[in-house]
């Protein structure tokens, strides 16, 4: 079925006519020739970061484009995925008028960003087995619904969503479907990047914070059609990704051997942890996980959380989230860290 997607109708009116700020490094792009730069009022004394960074992160995008199998024009980089998500709100959602749909329990920043941007957030709970309730989601769609946010693998539940359910939303919904793939590197599922060309309303976000081990540098990735990326580029700050972040990201992205090795070790450690969790008496259920963490249901989440903190181990208490009463989320650490977790669980049991 052909989706009646119309990008022009989704864009905020003020964004359509916006003339973005043109920085010095937008107006002159170096071709590698040695030049004297007297255009940006920078300190001329070289210390490695005295010059403004490339506002379009061209070198880094070229590497990512090759690795991800997309064109450079399909990529936007941001100061963490949270900036990318905020740009999507500001590009397409009119405050006090439009709405979005989220499916709790899920990543909490979707709701926070909706509140910040004064956008109604219509929540449709996941089913009891943590899957998308497509029928109920579509009943919440009206003429002012701009975006559906899907986190897959989902945080905090750890599972991936049924492909057929996501396909139905992509085909039926004429707004943007944003699939947050922060944990895709740990998943057995294929990234939706492989199908980017099929769906003009598909937006995919990823991050270097998880599998790549670069949470401290804050770099988020966005993949979408050339038209959507052009709109987001219009409204992003000119130098939103700093020079040190670009340099460090380039080193790590090029080092695929380390990435693959660390992901393999994390998945191995997760299997070892899962074997033991079933033996802990107060753990009532271990939920399936396609991520680098495991969600478990316990007898008393608040009590067990406090007991673990007393033993020097900090996990995430998710008991306040919908459908997550008395649950804890364990991130998979190093073997030594996981062994300490397991020993602590056995001791407090």
MINURO-918394 format. One line per 5 residues: for each residue z, y, x of C-alpha. Coordinates in nm, 4 decimals, padded with zeros to 6 digits. Each point is the difference from the previous one (the first is absolute). Example, Ala and Ser with C-alpha at 12.3 -4.5 7.8 and 13.67 -1.06 7.14 Angstrom:
2
00.7800/-00.4500/01.2300 | -00.0660/00.3440/00.1370 $
***
This chain:
349
00.0000/00.0000/00.0000 | -00.0927/00.3449/00.1281 | 00.3021/00.2290/00.0236 | -00.0699/00.3464/-00.1484 | 00.1698/00.1694/00.2925 $
-00.0719/00.3706/00.0464 | 00.1607/00.1468/00.3105 | -00.0819/00.3589/-00.0895 | 00.1939/-00.0259/-00.3262 | 00.3150/-00.1159/00.1825 $
00.0275/00.2791/00.2563 | 00.2340/00.2892/-00.0725 | -00.1901/00.3164/-00.0924 | 00.1583/00.2121/00.2741 | -00.0896/-00.2653/00.2594 $
-00.3650/-00.0096/-00.1078 | -00.0514/00.3619/00.1063 | 00.2403/-00.0038/00.2924 | -00.1222/00.1237/00.3360 | 00.2064/-00.1891/00.2583 $
00.1423/00.1690/00.3073 | -00.2406/-00.0266/00.2916 | 00.1877/-00.0484/00.3265 | -00.1298/00.0794/00.3465 | -00.0501/-00.3696/00.0698 $
-00.2002/-00.0394/-00.3210 | -00.2375/00.2799/00.0945 | -00.0622/-00.1249/00.3534 | -00.0030/-00.3732/00.0636 | -00.0244/-00.0949/00.3665 $
-00.2834/-00.2268/00.1078 | 00.1823/-00.0858/00.3220 | -00.1364/00.2966/00.1933 | 00.2612/00.1832/00.2071 | 00.0670/00.3240/-00.1875 $
00.2431/00.2909/00.0255 | 00.1867/00.0164/-00.3322 | 00.1008/00.3550/-00.0908 | -00.0364/-00.0426/-00.3749 | 00.3350/-00.1251/-00.1352 $
00.2668/00.2209/00.1613 | 00.1473/-00.2971/00.1860 | 00.2096/00.0054/00.3153 | -00.2594/-00.0635/00.2750 | 00.2298/-00.1906/00.2366 $
-00.0704/-00.3699/-00.0307 | 00.2954/-00.2270/-00.0754 | -00.1841/-00.2602/-00.2061 | 00.0825/00.1508/-00.3371 | -00.0677/00.3729/00.0425 $
-00.3250/-00.0315/-00.1977 | -00.0262/-00.0595/-00.3736 | -00.0796/-00.3604/-00.0941 | -00.3306/-00.1090/-00.1489 | 00.0438/00.0871/-00.3702 $
-00.2219/-00.2927/-00.1006 | 00.1396/-00.2540/00.2484 | -00.3579/-00.1038/00.0812 | 00.0662/-00.2369/00.2913 | 00.2741/-00.1885/-00.1837 $
-00.2061/-00.0216/-00.3187 | -00.2938/-00.1490/00.1898 | 00.2177/-00.2846/00.1274 | 00.1577/-00.0566/-00.3410 | -00.3397/00.0066/-00.1706 $
-00.1282/-00.2752/00.2288 | 00.3114/-00.2134/-00.0429 | 00.0229/00.0436/-00.3760 | -00.3712/-00.0344/-00.0691 | -00.0446/00.3377/-00.1698 $
-00.1782/00.3252/00.0767 | 00.1871/00.2897/00.1614 | -00.0775/00.2075/-00.3097 | 00.2105/-00.2458/-00.2044 | 00.3199/00.0723/00.1992 $
00.2721/00.2622/-00.0319 | 00.3046/00.0007/00.2285 | 00.3318/00.1563/-00.0923 | 00.3520/00.0696/00.1200 | 00.1185/-00.3353/-00.1294 $
-00.1221/-00.1631/-00.3215 | 00.2267/00.2340/-00.1954 | -00.2166/00.2997/00.0933 | -00.3121/-00.1952/-00.0958 | 00.1511/-00.0849/-00.3398 $
00.1076/00.3612/-00.0515 | -00.3532/00.1212/00.0760 | -00.1342/-00.2358/-00.2666 | 00.2397/00.1527/-00.2542 | -00.0926/00.3552/00.0983 $
-00.3717/-00.0690/-00.0031 | -00.0232/-00.1644/-00.3398 | 00.3101/00.0638/-00.2154 | 00.0526/00.3245/-00.1907 | 00.3737/00.0858/-00.0180 $
00.1606/-00.0127/-00.3472 | -00.3201/-00.1518/-00.1408 | -00.1084/-00.3249/00.1647 | 00.1803/-00.3312/00.0407 | 00.0043/-00.3061/00.2231 $
00.1057/-00.3615/-00.0513 | 00.2318/-00.1985/00.2271 | 00.1357/-00.3536/-00.0353 | 00.3680/-00.0300/00.0967 | 00.1572/-00.1491/00.1946 $
-00.2243/00.1588/00.2620 | -00.0073/00.2527/00.2852 | 00.2222/00.2901/-00.1042 | -00.2096/00.2840/00.1445 | -00.2591/-00.0219/-00.2790 $
00.2632/00.1209/-00.2464 | 00.1423/00.2571/00.2425 | -00.3435/00.1478/00.0671 | -00.0750/00.0097/-00.3726 | 00.3224/00.1956/-00.0536 $
-00.0758/00.2372/00.2898 | -00.3478/00.0702/-00.1370 | 00.1245/00.0284/-00.3607 | -00.2089/-00.2958/-00.1175 | 00.1142/-00.2374/-00.2735 $
00.0680/-00.3498/00.1344 | -00.0581/-00.2708/-00.2598 | 00.1800/-00.3147/00.1068 | -00.1110/-00.3477/-00.1054 | 00.2369/-00.2680/00.1271 $
-00.1373/-00.3009/00.1820 | 00.0282/-00.3319/-00.1794 | 00.2997/-00.2229/00.0692 | -00.1982/-00.1751/00.2753 | -00.0827/00.3388/00.1559 $
-00.3651/00.0176/-00.1092 | -00.2042/00.2795/-00.1604 | 00.0113/00.0233/-00.3801 | -00.3580/00.1242/-00.0325 | -00.0013/00.0165/-00.3793 $
00.3076/00.2234/-00.0088 | -00.1290/00.2121/00.2895 | -00.3251/00.0755/-00.1827 | 00.1884/00.0996/-00.3171 | 00.1608/00.2809/00.2031 $
-00.3370/00.1460/00.1032 | -00.1145/00.3191/-00.1717 | -00.2425/00.2844/00.0790 | 00.2515/00.1549/00.2405 | 00.0757/-00.3138/00.2016 $
-00.1357/00.0539/00.3497 | 00.1439/-00.2702/00.2276 | 00.1401/-00.3525/-00.0095 | 00.2098/-00.0899/00.3058 | 00.0110/-00.3650/00.1099 $
00.2040/-00.1138/00.3015 | -00.1304/-00.3393/00.1137 | 00.1756/-00.1741/00.1701 | 00.2648/00.1705/-00.2085 | 00.3137/00.1668/00.1258 $
00.2764/-00.1100/-00.0698 | -00.1114/-00.3299/-00.1546 | -00.2211/-00.1159/00.2884 | -00.2706/-00.1669/-00.2089 | -00.3684/00.0824/-00.0320 $
-00.1521/00.0625/-00.3411 | -00.2567/-00.2173/-00.1742 | -00.3527/00.1001/00.1054 | -00.1341/-00.0367/-00.3527 | 00.2567/00.2448/-00.1358 $
-00.0926/00.2632/00.2581 | -00.3702/-00.0541/-00.0676 | 00.0571/00.0582/-00.3707 | 00.1712/00.3308/00.0720 | -00.2761/00.1079/00.2390 $
-00.2624/-00.0765/-00.2636 | 00.1799/00.1347/-00.3076 | 00.1757/00.3097/00.1357 | -00.2185/00.3060/00.0623 | 00.2557/00.1739/00.2218 $
00.1031/-00.0840/00.3557 | 00.1544/-00.3373/00.0827 | 00.2078/00.0428/00.3170 | 00.0851/-00.3285/00.1722 | 00.2774/00.0437/00.2545 $
-00.0498/-00.2639/00.2708 | 00.2871/00.0944/00.2293 | 00.0807/-00.3713/00.0516 | -00.3510/-00.1475/-00.0091 | 00.0108/-00.1049/00.3681 $
00.2704/-00.2545/-00.0849 | -00.1800/-00.1363/-00.3056 | -00.2250/-00.3030/-00.0442 | -00.2023/00.2048/-00.2511 | -00.3193/00.1828/00.0963 $
00.0178/00.3786/00.0131 | -00.1713/00.1926/-00.2800 | -00.1861/00.1901/00.2731 | -00.2600/-00.2767/-00.0200 | -00.0855/00.1189/-00.3508 $
00.0174/00.3753/00.0495 | -00.3725/00.0472/-00.0644 | 00.0214/-00.1831/-00.3347 | 00.2419/00.2373/-00.1699 | -00.0452/00.3805/00.0153 $
00.3514/00.0486/-00.1411 | 00.1727/-00.2168/00.2629 | 00.2330/00.1666/00.2530 | 00.1806/-00.2092/00.2624 | 00.2923/00.1167/00.2101 $
00.1309/-00.1745/00.3101 | 00.2419/00.0947/00.2757 | 00.0741/-00.0451/00.3687 | 00.3742/-00.0111/-00.0760 | 00.0331/-00.3723/-00.0717 $
-00.2137/-00.2558/00.1863 | -00.1090/00.2517/00.2648 | 00.3617/00.0906/00.0783 | -00.0557/00.3760/-00.0081 | 00.2363/00.1186/-00.2726 $
00.1276/00.2740/00.2296 | -00.3339/00.1781/00.0429 | -00.0785/00.0279/-00.3747 | -00.3641/-00.0892/-00.0542 | -00.1401/-00.1014/-00.3365 $
-00.3530/-00.1169/-00.0745 | -00.2083/00.0613/-00.3109 | -00.3304/-00.1676/-00.0811 | -00.2219/00.1065/-00.2884 | -00.3499/00.1150/-00.0896 $
-00.1507/00.2859/00.1976 | 00.0423/00.2276/-00.3032 | 00.3713/-00.0705/-00.0406 | 00.0657/00.0401/00.3733 | -00.1870/00.3335/-00.0012 $
00.2297/00.1303/-00.2740 | 00.3133/-00.1077/00.1881 | -00.1316/00.1591/00.3196 | -00.0348/00.3270/-00.1901 | 00.3710/00.0221/-00.0712 $
00.1635/-00.1626/00.3027 | 00.1692/00.2264/00.2584 | -00.2412/00.0685/00.2886 | 00.2093/-00.1714/00.2689 | 00.1946/-00.2547/-00.2059 $
-00.0134/-00.2723/00.2694 | 00.1383/00.1255/00.3309 | -00.1375/-00.0747/00.3453 | 00.2796/-00.2332/00.1090 | -00.0400/-00.2056/-00.3175 $
-00.3756/-00.0278/00.0548 | 00.0448/-00.1077/00.3619 | 00.2690/-00.2585/-00.0762 | -00.1888/-00.1361/-00.2984 | -00.3144/-00.0420/00.2084 $
00.1893/-00.2051/00.2595 | 00.1457/-00.2315/-00.2612 | -00.3118/-00.0375/-00.2136 | -00.2019/-00.0999/00.3061 | 00.2634/-00.2566/00.0990 $
-00.0880/-00.2606/-00.2636 | 00.1474/-00.2801/00.2117 | 00.3513/00.1444/-00.0344 | -00.0506/00.0632/-00.3723 | -00.1100/-00.3569/-00.0672 $
00.2747/-00.1446/00.2175 | 00.2769/00.1980/-00.1697 | -00.1263/-00.0744/-00.3518 | -00.0175/-00.3707/00.0864 | 00.3571/00.0067/00.1318 $
00.1313/00.1872/-00.3052 | -00.1618/-00.2522/-00.2348 | 00.1406/-00.2860/00.2069 | 00.3466/00.1533/-00.0174 | -00.0358/00.0490/-00.3756 $
-00.0673/-00.3709/-00.0450 | 00.3128/-00.0818/00.2028 | 00.2123/00.2409/-00.2023 | -00.1319/-00.1371/-00.3301 | 00.1061/-00.3523/00.0987 $
00.3605/00.1109/00.0394 | 00.0277/00.2346/-00.2990 | -00.0247/-00.2902/-00.2440 | 00.3163/-00.1446/00.1573 | 00.2171/00.3094/-00.0630 $
00.2168/-00.0696/-00.3040 | 00.0130/00.3547/-00.1410 | -00.3796/00.0471/00.0202 | -00.1265/-00.0944/-00.3454 | -00.3735/00.0543/00.0522 $
-00.2416/00.0764/00.2819 | -00.3122/00.1787/-00.1222 | -00.3468/-00.0743/00.1443 | -00.0996/00.2511/00.2668 | -00.3327/00.1144/00.1451 $
00.1696/00.2712/00.2058 | 00.2334/00.0339/00.2996 | 00.3051/-00.0148/-00.2240 | 00.1605/-00.2337/-00.2520 | 00.1637/00.0874/-00.3308 $
00.2873/-00.2247/-00.1079 | 00.2210/-00.0121/-00.3075 | 00.3700/-00.0411/00.0759 | 00.3213/-00.0351/-00.1990 | 00.1199/00.3555/00.0681 $
-00.2349/00.2297/00.1914 | 00.2469/00.2845/00.0507 | 00.2657/-00.2334/00.1373 | -00.2373/-00.1892/00.2308 | -00.1583/00.3244/00.1246 $
00.3417/00.1371/00.0995 | 00.0949/-00.3277/00.1700 | -00.3172/00.0054/00.2096 | 00.0580/00.3635/00.0994 | 00.3481/-00.0960/00.1197 $
-00.1679/-00.2527/00.2284 | -00.2358/00.2634/00.1381 | -00.3074/-00.0948/-00.2033 | -00.1741/00.2477/-00.2300 | -00.2288/-00.1417/-00.2697 $
-00.1347/00.1702/-00.3147 | 00.1867/-00.0279/-00.3275 | -00.2615/00.0079/-00.2770 | 00.2298/-00.0779/-00.2913 | -00.0611/00.3403/-00.1637 $
-00.3742/-00.0641/-00.0343 | -00.1512/-00.1353/-00.3256 | -00.0140/-00.3821/-00.0113 | 00.1909/-00.0105/00.3307 | 00.3625/-00.0332/-00.1076 $
00.2135/-00.1504/00.2767 | -00.2785/-00.0129/00.2559 | -00.0004/00.0707/00.3729 | -00.3054/00.0580/00.2162 | 00.0008/-00.1414/00.3521 $
-00.2507/00.1372/00.2512 | -00.1078/-00.2647/00.2518 | 00.1266/00.1013/00.3442 | -00.0133/-00.1585/00.3435 | 00.1216/-00.3572/00.0438 $
00.3323/00.1299/00.1326 | 00.0417/00.2384/-00.2946 | -00.0941/-00.2674/-00.2517 | 00.2453/-00.2459/00.1554 | 00.2789/00.2569/-00.0365 $
-00.0991/00.0552/-00.3633 | 00.0067/-00.3722/-00.0739 | 00.3361/-00.0451/00.1733 | 00.1437/00.2925/-00.1934 | -00.1276/-00.1407/-00.3295 $
00.1577/-00.3369/00.0772 | 00.3301/00.1610/00.0945 | 00.0329/00.2114/-00.3140 | -00.1034/-00.2975/-00.2146 $
***
